[in-house]
Amino acid sequence: QVMLVETGGGLVQAGGSLRLSCAASVSIRTFWKMAWYRQAPGKQRELVAAITNGGSTDYTNSVKGRFTISRDNAKNTVDLQMNSLKPEDAAVYYCHAQNDYWGQGTQVTVSS
C-alpha cells in the first residue's frame, strides 16, 4: 500500500515562504516522477512542479523562479520550497507519485 503524507502547509503573509514535505511509505525510487499539484476553490487541480529520478524538474510558469522541488530518495521524501508567496498561490497542495498515487493534501493560505 502506497501512502503519501504531506506536511508543512499553513497561513503565511504574501511575500513569505513555506516548505511542504511529502513522505512516502515506500521507496520513491520506484517512481520515476514525483510531483506537487494544487487545487484552489472552484478551480481544476493543476500541476505545480515535478521531478524525475534523474533530477530533471519542471514547473508551471506561474511559480518559476519562486518554487523549488527536490527529492531525497534515501529519506523517501519530496519537498516543495515556496518563496515569495502570492495570494493566488493559496490552494490545497497534493503530492503525487507516478501511477496515480495521491496524498490527502495540505492547505496553503496566503494573506494579502
C-alpha positions, 0 to 999 in steps of 0.5 A: 500500500502506497501512502503519501503524507504531506506536511508543512502547509499553513497561513503565511503573509504574501511575500513569505515562504513555506516548505511542504514535505511529502513522505512516502511509505515506500521507496520513491525510487520506484517512481520515476516522477514525483510531483506537487499539484494544487487545487484552489476553490472552484478551480481544476487541480493543476500541476505545480512542479515535478521531478524525475529520478534523474533530477530533471524538474519542471514547473508551471510558469506561474511559480518559476523562479519562486518554487523549488522541488527536490527529492531525497530518495534515501529519506523517501521524501519530496519537498516543495520550497515556496518563496515569495508567496502570492495570494493566488498561490493559496490552494490545497497542495497534493503530492503525487507519485507516478501511477496515480498515487495521491496524498490527502493534501495540505492547505496553503493560505496566503494573506494579502 
